[in-house]
């Protein structure tokens, strides 16, 4: 019986790629190395809840001004949930969702809590290059569902970004983990 449990544990651990390399984090705690974790591992749900509860401003890289686009719909939902959304897209020529749009992250004069990326995975490294050059770094980089880049994530973490979340939808996580509640101002 004990041998069977051991085999089950090994199978579960191998399925989950338990090679812990970077972070265990809760509100304000320190990133800790614990062996070798796959960079595609995301913070715990508890950490994501804490991040979403604390965050006020989200810069959305790749935000479209077209209401039928996913980036617009998700940004609008997050705005309705109480977050300030800052559009980042060099192709925008005016405000989106009532907010001034910027061509780059460097142009944003305000403090950003989360940089939410709506770009293809192969376009993530230049975004991370911008993030790590920001004078006031965001607490997190969030790559939307279907977007992941391990090397860029490692670079962000190595340059002081506390959390990198990949291949998850911020709107879905907000709805599920915070039960859709509006953030407190």
Helices and strands as residue ranges (DSSP letters): H 2-15, H 45-54, E 57-61, H 70-80, E 84-88, G 105-107, E 114-117, G 121-123, H 124-133, E 140-143, H 150-158, E 163-165, H 170-177
